[in-house]
Amino acid sequence: MYHIACGLCFGGSCGFAGPGNKNGLCKYTAHHERLGICASSQKQLEQSFAKRQKELEATAAKVRAEATKLDKDAITLSESEKVRRQRDLADMDREFQRKRREFDEDLAQRKSQLVGELVERANKVIRQIAEKENYDIIFQEAVYANKRLDITDKVISALNAQK
């Protein structure tokens, strides 16, 4: 069924691949390293999460130090003191894991937001190029496309010019 649908759409029924139509392909997601806005967004993201990252690293070091100290002191501690310190260490580790999960979730959410903004901007640029140069259709993914159809460089240049 899939092959029939593809054959109908690209075989001429939709009219996109026929002679006289102007088609294009843009693979900007495969070339994100060439996008200046990606690099600047990445720097902003790193800067905005750097303080929390350092706090997490410090907390992890503190948990490790307490675990090492407990292991070292375990022989000389009374049973009640050892149990209390193990409980405290477990609580510290649980709190650290909670903060790590929150950090990871916040970071993933912010990355997703930035990617969404980038896609929105890229789609706007693609539409502008399509309208300006009279394209009938522009694909963002293709198994194969002739290099003459590729407008990725135009899109990347336009996106980088928007800074």
Contacts in CASP RR format, 6 or more apart in sequence:
PFRMAT RR
TARGET T0000
AUTHOR 0000-0000-0000
METHOD contacts of the structure
MODEL  1
MYHIACGLCFGGSCGFAGPGNKNGLCKYTAHHERLGICASSQKQLEQSFA
KRQKELEATAAKVRAEATKLDKDAITLSESEKVRRQRDLADMDREFQRKR
REFDEDLAQRKSQLVGELVERANKVIRQIAEKENYDIIFQEAVYANKRLD
ITDKVISALNAQK
7 13 0 8 1.000
8 14 0 8 1.000
9 16 0 8 1.000
10 16 0 8 1.000
10 17 0 8 1.000
11 17 0 8 1.000
11 18 0 8 1.000
12 18 0 8 1.000
15 21 0 8 1.000
15 136 0 8 1.000
16 23 0 8 1.000
16 136 0 8 1.000
16 137 0 8 1.000
17 23 0 8 1.000
21 136 0 8 1.000
21 137 0 8 1.000
22 133 0 8 1.000
22 134 0 8 1.000
22 135 0 8 1.000
22 136 0 8 1.000
23 135 0 8 1.000
23 136 0 8 1.000
23 137 0 8 1.000
23 138 0 8 1.000
23 139 0 8 1.000
23 149 0 8 1.000
24 135 0 8 1.000
24 137 0 8 1.000
24 138 0 8 1.000
24 139 0 8 1.000
24 145 0 8 1.000
24 149 0 8 1.000
24 150 0 8 1.000
24 151 0 8 1.000
25 138 0 8 1.000
25 139 0 8 1.000
25 140 0 8 1.000
25 142 0 8 1.000
25 145 0 8 1.000
25 149 0 8 1.000
25 150 0 8 1.000
25 151 0 8 1.000
25 152 0 8 1.000
26 122 0 8 1.000
26 126 0 8 1.000
26 138 0 8 1.000
26 139 0 8 1.000
26 140 0 8 1.000
26 150 0 8 1.000
26 151 0 8 1.000
26 152 0 8 1.000
26 155 0 8 1.000
27 140 0 8 1.000
27 141 0 8 1.000
27 150 0 8 1.000
27 152 0 8 1.000
28 35 0 8 1.000
28 122 0 8 1.000
28 140 0 8 1.000
28 152 0 8 1.000
28 155 0 8 1.000
28 156 0 8 1.000
28 159 0 8 1.000
29 140 0 8 1.000
30 152 0 8 1.000
31 152 0 8 1.000
31 156 0 8 1.000
32 38 0 8 1.000
32 118 0 8 1.000
33 39 0 8 1.000
34 156 0 8 1.000
34 160 0 8 1.000
35 118 0 8 1.000
35 156 0 8 1.000
35 159 0 8 1.000
35 160 0 8 1.000
36 159 0 8 1.000
36 160 0 8 1.000
36 163 0 8 1.000
37 118 0 8 1.000
37 121 0 8 1.000
37 159 0 8 1.000
37 160 0 8 1.000
37 162 0 8 1.000
37 163 0 8 1.000
38 118 0 8 1.000
40 163 0 8 1.000
41 114 0 8 1.000
41 118 0 8 1.000
45 107 0 8 1.000
45 110 0 8 1.000
45 111 0 8 1.000
45 114 0 8 1.000
48 110 0 8 1.000
49 103 0 8 1.000
49 106 0 8 1.000
49 107 0 8 1.000
49 110 0 8 1.000
52 103 0 8 1.000
52 106 0 8 1.000
53 103 0 8 1.000
55 99 0 8 1.000
56 96 0 8 1.000
56 99 0 8 1.000
56 100 0 8 1.000
56 103 0 8 1.000
59 92 0 8 1.000
59 95 0 8 1.000
59 96 0 8 1.000
59 99 0 8 1.000
60 96 0 8 1.000
62 92 0 8 1.000
63 89 0 8 1.000
63 92 0 8 1.000
63 93 0 8 1.000
63 96 0 8 1.000
66 85 0 8 1.000
66 88 0 8 1.000
66 89 0 8 1.000
66 92 0 8 1.000
67 89 0 8 1.000
70 82 0 8 1.000
70 85 0 8 1.000
70 86 0 8 1.000
70 89 0 8 1.000
73 85 0 8 1.000
74 82 0 8 1.000
77 85 0 8 1.000
121 159 0 8 1.000
121 162 0 8 1.000
122 155 0 8 1.000
122 159 0 8 1.000
125 155 0 8 1.000
125 158 0 8 1.000
125 159 0 8 1.000
125 162 0 8 1.000
126 138 0 8 1.000
126 140 0 8 1.000
126 151 0 8 1.000
126 155 0 8 1.000
128 158 0 8 1.000
129 135 0 8 1.000
129 138 0 8 1.000
129 151 0 8 1.000
129 154 0 8 1.000
129 155 0 8 1.000
129 158 0 8 1.000
130 138 0 8 1.000
138 151 0 8 1.000
139 145 0 8 1.000
END
